[in-house]
Amino acid sequence: MRAAKEKDVKIVVFPCKYLDRDLTARKEIMYEYQYNTMFSFAGKESVDALLISADSIGCYTSRERMRNRLEQYAGIPCVLLASKIEGYASVTYDNFAGIKEGLEYLIRHKNCRKIGMIGGPDDNSDAYERKQTFLSVLKENGISFAPSYYAEGTLSRYSGKAFRELFDKNPDMQAVFCVNDDTALGVYEELDRRGMVPGKDIYVLGYDNTVQSAKANPSLSSVLADSAKLGEKALDMVLRMLDDEIVESEVLPTKFVRRDSFGSRENEQGGFLRLDGESVEEAFHDIFYGCKYESVGGRMEAIHGIFQKMIGEMALFLEPEAEQPGQDIKTGADILDSLEEFLRHRVLEYADIERFMTYMDQIYRMAGKAETGLGKRLRMQELFTAMCRKMVSAMDYRFGRMKDMEEAENFSMKLFVRDILQFERGSDQSYAVLLENLEWLEIRNACVYLFEKPMVHLCGEEFVLPDYMLLKVVLRDGIVQNIPAPRQKKKVAEFYGNGDIACGRETMVVLPLFSNEVLYGILLCDLTEKLFENGEFLTNQMSSAVRMIDLLKANEKMKQRLEESLVTLRENNIVLDNLSKSDGLTGILNRRGFYAAAENFMEKNRETGEETLLAYIDMNNLKIINDRYGHEEGDFSLKLIGRMLVDAVGERGIAGRIGGDEFACVMDGKGESTKGFSGEIADRFARFNADSDKEYNVTVSVGAVMLGGTEDTGLKEALALADAKLYEAKQHRVKTVAKGVRH
């Protein structure tokens, strides 16, 4: 990352996991295969060159399968990191010098003859070479190798079977060399279970010199393989390849770093300490290994300069008595000032503290052996006592600060877990919440790409990247912005140089968003120091939030469909209700419909004090028409009556068919009379019959009553009164017909 910034190169990290690893052994990792979908996001359309940790990714698979995986990047300039595969340029560590130095230290200084090794698969080039070095060093030193002293692990601390096998078969083993530091830390756990202490009951040597090895208890002796230089060299090589240079593979030097897993330094040969420039330089880089990763404002250079100045002053203080009185006191004060300035830079955060304290102790012991007077020795003792107090105080401050930072980070994580689910709807606007709370990870640029639809991806299936994805939301320089739907479609080639994303940072990382077998998309964001430690936590929380939004979307779609169904159902019910209240022949209200509507009508009129006219109507000659002219003509007559009554009532009331040839009407009585309404109905039919070409007349009899506004007469009672009037009308019609009047 530091080299990329210096060379103005943008790095995108694709954190693929181990190919062909058995994920069934541990439930918590059974879906980690989803990380390997990241292979598909690194094609030639989206990146210019690739740096690949092939042996790390492929430590559980065969060399042939790893080669097949690499072939998908044919045509892209590529450099392998700490891996050797024929046909590819690589930058690797020297797997001989540092290991030889460490093993020979065990043989010559600790008198070890029974040394075992935890290795790795021979398909892994580093594991193979380190094993060969182990065997050759034993042979060179006249130590015969027994197969039981070697066990093959998984290149990780999760190699319990290999650990148990090695220690069970070799209870008298004096030392063990581990293929890498992670394996060695697993050995520490196995030794603890057996009640054994590294450095006391058995010596342990690792490889890589990681931060964890220096902070282990006891600190782990290891082989310094500078990962920063590895990365810088790999980047330089691939950039030269882009410039069409022919690039050869390179090997970086390594060296042995002795720590407490090799026991006490007391009574060892070759322990004489020198304070010349070269030795001080070596001590600085050995103790303050973490400084090499600092690149902010020349901080490492400042720390380096102060350290050299302080040790130079100490060397001066150790010289014979000063010629000028008080010179020792001034030099001692200068040393304390330099130490204070040194500690103000928080160097202990990057230091191997055990190594630092041992180094200072060695200087003190060397001072004790110096040929000086009693007065100077007392001043030396006072000086070192003051220095120890300052260093202890600085360590107390550091541990307190670390505790405060840990508590603050835990609190930030809790807030993040709470806030990332602060949405209520499954809309595109909800995705903004995902990127609004990333300050605690120091992420200022990020974006969420989702598949058009979630994809089911099972373990062992080859993942095929779709042609495009949807860019839902962007965090640019700390500001969150939702992307409108018309601008969401993006091809993979647009992902890493997208104009919607601020590209000021040199390094970003692509993280998969998934829930078990279901893939939702990716998160592309700044790769910060805090994200190195919390990347999988962020992935898990982001994935849960995306899944929740997707579930809410599905729920809202179901809710919408349900509401649409309810609307349709209500509309259908209205139609059905209307149909159930309508007369199938005439189209006007049937008996049920008329009764319901008429009761409401009469109730309203009673409330307002309005009069109500109610009429009972009966067809006079339906049977004759049916018998003589057919039922179609009878149906015509009934339809005609319904139409005539609706027209007569109009907006003033309601008409309905309440029986075979019986009809009824209810209407406002204001300005009406029963006689007038009956006469109007008779006139309407008379006019129709006069103009009709039918061979028969359609006539009705009407019985009507007027109900007062305050009259509390129910519908049935009113219809009975109207029916009585109808009977009178029919009797009158019979007498009229008998006199020969045509109806």
C-alpha positions, 0 to 999 in steps of 0.5 A: 500500500505504501509503495502504491501511494508512492508510485501513484497506483490504485490497488484493489484487494480481492480477499479470496479464501482457500481453494478446496478447504474442507469447510464441514469441520467447522460450522462457523466457516462453512459458507466462506467459499462465497469469498472465492466469488471474488476471483471473478471480479478481477478480470482483464476488463477491470484490472491492469495487472495482478499480484496473487498469493497463490500458495496461500489461496492454494494451500489446501488444493493441488498444484494443478488446480491452482494452475487452472485457476491462474489460467483464467487470468491469461493475458494479464501481467501477473506476479506471484507473491511467496509462491513459485509456479512454472511460467509465472514471475514471482517474488519469494523469500529465501527459504534457506539462510534464515532457517539455517541460522535458527536451526544451527543456533539450536544445535550449537548454542542449545545442544539440540540433537532431537529436532522435529518439524511441522511442515505443510503440503509439498504442493506449496513451494514454501513448505517444500523448500523449508522442509528441504532446508530442515533436512539439509541442515540436520545432515550438515550437522551430523544429525540423522533424520527419523520420519517420526520427527516430521508431521504435515500440517495445514499451514495454520494453527488448526493443525491439531492432528499433526501436533498431537502426532508429532508430540505423541511419537517423540516425547523426548523432542528438544526443539520443533521448527514450524513452517510458519508463525501461525503453525507455531502459535498452534504448537503453543496451544498444544504445549499448553494443553500438555503442561509444557512451556516453550523456551523451558521444556522445548524450543520453538522456531517459527517463520515470518516474524509476524507481529503475533510472534513478537507478542506471543507469551513467551515471544516466538523466535522466528525467521524475519521475512519482510512482507513489506519488502515482498509487497514493494518488490512485487509491485515494482516487478508488475509495473515493469511488466506493464512497461513491456520489460522482461522480468525475472523471479526474485528471492528476498533475504531472510534472517533469524530473530532470536526470542524467548522461545529459545530460552534464557540468554544467560550463559550463552556464547557470543552474547557480547553487545556492541553499540557501534552504528551498524549494531544499533541499526540492526537492533532498531529494526529488530526491536521496532519491527512495526515501524517499517509499516508506518508511512505517515509524515516521515514518522519512522525516520524521526523515531530512528534518528532519536533512537540512534541519538539516545544509544549514542549518548548512552555509549558516551556515558559508558566511557571512562570518567569524564575530564570535565566535572559534571559532564556525566550528569549532563550526558545522563540528563540528555539521555533521559530527554532523548528517552522522553522524546522517543517515548512521546512518539508512542514507539512501544505500539510498534515494538517487541517490548520484551526485546527492547527491555532485554536490549536495555538490560544488556546495556545496563549489564555492560555498564556494570562491567565497565572499569569505572569508579564507584561514583560513576557506577552510582550515577549509572545506576541512578540513570538506568533506574530513572530510565526504567521508571519512564519506560514502565510509566510509558508502558502503563500509559500504552496499556491504558490507552490500548484498553480505552481504545478497545472499549471505544472500539467495542462501543463503536461496534455496538452502535454500528450493529444497532444503527446499520439496521435502522431502516423500516422499508425495503426500498433503495433509500434504505441502502444509505443506512449501510454506509452512514456509520463507517467512521469508526473504521475510518472508511470515507469512500465505499459503494454497494453493488447488488445483483439484479436478483439475489443469486443462489451459489452452492459450495463447489459450483463455479460462480459466473459473474453477470454482465452488470450489477446495480450500484445502489449507494455511494459514500464519497469523502464521507457523504452518502448518496443514493444512486437513481435507478436510471444510473444504477446499471454498471459493468464490472469494468466500471466498478473500480474507476467509477465516477460515482466513487472518489478514487483518491485512496490508493487501496480499496477492498472488495467484500462479498455480501452473502447469507449462507448460499445466497449472494446479494452483491459486493461492498467496495470500500477503503482498506484501512488499518481498522478494516484489516482487523474487522473486515469479516465483521463488517462483511457479516453485518453488511450482509445481514443488513442487505438480506433484511432489506431484501426480505423487507422488499419481498414483504412489501411486494407481498403486501402490495399484491395482497392490497391489490387482491383486497381491492379486487376482492372488494370490487368483486364483492361490490359487483357480487353484492350489486348482482345479488341485489339486482333483478336478472331480467329487468336490471333494476333492484330485486326484492332484497336490494329494494328492501335494503335501499328503501329502508335506508331511504325512508330512515333518511326522510324520517330524520329530515322530516320529509314525506315519503311516497311508496307505491306497489305496482302490479302488471295486469295481463302477464299471463295472457301475454305469455299464453298468447304471444310467448314468454319472450313477449312476457319478459319484454313486458316486465323489462318495459315496466322496470324501465318505465318505473325507473324513468318515472322515479328518476333521481327522486327515489328507487324502483325495484321488482319484488315478485314475478309481476310485482314492482314497488317504488319509494320516492320523496313525497314533496310536491307529489300526490298518490293520485298524481303519481298513479296517473303519471304511470298510467299516462306513460304506459298509455303513450307507449301503447299508442305508439307500439306495434305490439299486438297487446297493451302493457298495463299496470295497476298502482297502489300508492300511499303517502307517509308523513315526515314524522310518521313511524311506519316501517317498510313492510307496513307501508307496503301492506298499505300500498298493497291495499290501495293496489287491490282497490285499483285492480277492483276499479280496473275490473269494473271498467273492463266490464263496461268495455273500456279497453286497457 
